Amino acid sequence: MTNYYMLGRYPILYSFRRCPYAMRARLALMVSNRLCELREVVLRDKPQEMLDVSPKGTVPILIDVEGRVLAQSIDIMLWALEQHDPEKWLRPQEGSVAEMLELIAQFDYGFKYHLDRYKYPERYANVDAQVHRDEGAVYLEKLNVKLRATKYLFGDNVALADMAIAPFVRQFAHTDKNWFSQQPWNPLQAWLTAFTDSEIYASVMQKYPQWESGNPGVVFGRS
């Protein structure tokens, strides 16, 4: 997983280890057995090569071997899984891909808004972190209701929605672990623990040195 060889044949992934968007992209690349050249960036010191292909300067960014740029994490997940989906993340036991994408969008645009203001209130003017914690909790209660019925969000097998949403729930939970653990969300808490204890989570959370221009990246993934 950390070999430096034949890098030119692989797609390039600009990533930041703790970013939940980058995390979800790495999860899909890992499960799909899609090797890539991972370039770990530091967000306060973004490489010019990354900015040249995506001026918005956010991760993840994937450049495929034909030079096409994917700058949205869900697009990267779908790109990888549509090539190879051995664990059937795009074939949920219940529901459809469209329904999973709808739930993911609710978290990307609604939940994420409150998560940012709960976790980083100092970045926003006149923000009450507790208000946004409580608003975020409304979304989590909806997940908890779903998880009372099935082990995962769309049945008893892990699917795209679980792996796309879990990194953000993890970030929310870690903001105040004691508060999160005290909520009446046993199914949600068990689901999150299963995610953070999983082999695939450990494999995508390995630490890598900051990539610098002119240096090789890291071959990431499993073949």
Secondary structure, DSSP 4 states (H G I P E B T S, - for coil): ------GGGS-EEEE-TT-HHHHHHHHHHHHTT--EEEEE-BTTB--HHHHHH-TT--S-EEE-TT--EE-SHHHHHHHHHHH--TT-TTS-SSS-HHHHHHHHHHIIIIIHHHHHHHH-GGGSTT--HHHHHHHHHHHHHHHHHHHHHSSBTTBSS--HHHHHHHHHHHHHHHHSHHHHHTSS-HHHHHHHHHHHTSHHHHHHT---PPP-TTS--EEES--
